[in-house]
Amino acid sequence: MSTQFHVCITLGTRPEAIKLAPIIHLFRNNPKFQTSVILTGQHREMVEQVMQLFELKADYDLDIMLPKQTLTQITCSSLIGLEKLYKEIQPNIVLVQGDTTTAFAAALAAFYQQIPVGHVEAGLRTDNLFNPFPEEANRRLVSQIAQLHFAPTQASARNLQVSGVKKGIHNTGNTVIDALLYVSGRSPKCEIKGLDWAAHRVILATVHRRENWGEPLAQIIQAWLQILADFSDVALVLPLHLNPVVREPLIEKLGNHPRIFLVEPLDYEQLVGAMQRCYLIMSDSGGLQEEAPSLGKPVLVLRSTTERPEAVDAGTSKLVGTETNDIVAAASKLLSDRNAYDQMANIANPFGDGKSSQRILDIVSSFLS
């Protein structure tokens, strides 16, 4: 009888759930593996939406989240809960994704139990420890703990080598493209009350990062208002983040504009539908930078740094920062110059081909055998 290996996949936020969903499906459908999925509860409602979309259920739920919880509290609660679970289920390997506090805590908890760690989407770097915060530190720390590093691009693989990782680096592509192609192939809808997608060139916008709180957000808001004033055929769809630090200024400054549609967070299926229908994307989200090229949508990145330079180098994204004038200038170029738009829209996605999850399963299988 062949050996069955126990793989534990730990996640806590919506981006993790999206990017791990194709991996979870493959492992659960492979008889060589017993697969356990643990939710920390770092994000509650958003993760549940994704799990339902991909028809997934968690085996364990730490349910750690409390109102106004600090990073220290999230980390400590995750560590304590995961220590107990890892001792109980004794997996052969723990898989974590990205740069969240959940990913860091799960990797550390596994290390304390001397369980190998596989890091999905390894090697992203801005080389600024505090931007983004705490993600840049989280991903660096996980890289020092993991035995398997699933780099989404060759540049990410080089970053790992520069940071002292000597072995276990694999360039797999990004699993978010696997998830995106699965959902986009189902022709998802995104119906927003009062919005006629065909009557407007729609900018899909998101903003949530900690480094954009305060004055940077005020500059971004002013830029959006100026763009809509300059282009009467443009509308803005803005899913609101749940954090009141971001949410409240957006509602106060943008809530009464007739061509701005403030909506509650879109589930992933709706988000893919919105990406398919929009004209361009303005965001500080890393995930959108990865996904948009597969749908032919230019991305203006509302940040001063990015850990995804491949998109900028390929020409699918442009780093525009958070200054009002810079944002307006970049958006105006794409809205008024069709050649400039087409140059960004018609480039192959540098992040993956939709087969990343299978590569990861094969690598884990070889590692454990």
Secondary structure, DSSP 8 states (H G I E B T S, - for coil): ----EEEEEEE-SHHHHHHHHHHHHHHHT-TTEEEEEEE--SSSHHHHHHHHHTT---SEE-----TT--HHHHHHHHHHHHHHHHHHH--SEEEEETTSHHHHHHHHHHHHTT--EEEET-----S-TTSSTTHHHHHHHHHHH-SEEEESSHHHHHHHHHTT--S-EEE---HHHHHHHHHHTT------TT--GGGSEEEEEE---GGGTTHHHHHHHHHHHHHHHH-TTEEEEEE--S-HHHHHHHHHHHTT-TTEEEES---HHHHHHHHHH-SEEEES-HHHHHHGGGGT--EEE-SS--S-HHHHHHTSEEE--S-HHHHHHHHHHHHH-HHHHHHHHSS--TT--S-HHHHHHHHHHHHH-
